[in-house]
Amino acid sequence: MVNYIKESFEELRANVTWPSWAEGQNLMVVVAVFSILFSLAVWGVDTALAKLIKLYFGAIN
């Protein structure tokens, strides 16, 4: 297990290409915007389905 951790850190240090600070910030903005848009889409679908369910069960009674 210790050997695995040492090799993992060595791979991160030697073989991984890290983005620049500015590129990292740009990617963070993209992820934040996508997350907000996705959450709004899920909220919209949830609201629409809730209204449909209320209409359906209201029509039964």
N, C-alpha and C positions, 0 to 999 in steps of 0.2 A: 504494500500500500504506500509506504514512504517513497519507494522508487517511482511509482506511478505519479505521485504528486511532484517529485523533483523533475521528472521528464515533462510533465504538463507545464510547469513554470518555465522550463528551458525552451519549450516549443513556443510559448507565448512571447518570450523575450527575443528569440532568434528568428522565428519563421512567420510571425503574424505581422501584417502590414497595418499599422494603426492610422486612422484618418488624422488630418491636421485638426487643430482646435476649431478653426473656422468651419471646416467641413462637418465636424461633429455637431456644431451648433446649428448648421443648416439642416442636417438630418434630424436633429431633435425637433425643430420647428415642423418639418414635414410629418413626423410621427405624431406630434401634438395635434396638428390640424386634422390628420386622418382620424385620430382617435375621437376628436370632437364630432366630426361629420358622421362617423360610424355610430357613435352613441346617440346622436340625434335621429339617425335612421332607425335604430332599434326602438327608441322611444316612440317614434311615429307609428311603426308597425304595431307595437304593443298597445298604443292608444286606439288605433283603428280596430284591432281585434277585440279589445275590451268593449268597444261600442257595439260591434257586431254581436258579441255574446249577450250583451244586455238586451239588444233588440230581439234576438232569437228567444231568449228565455222570457222576455216581456210578452212576446206574442203567444207563447204557450199558456200563460196564466190567464 
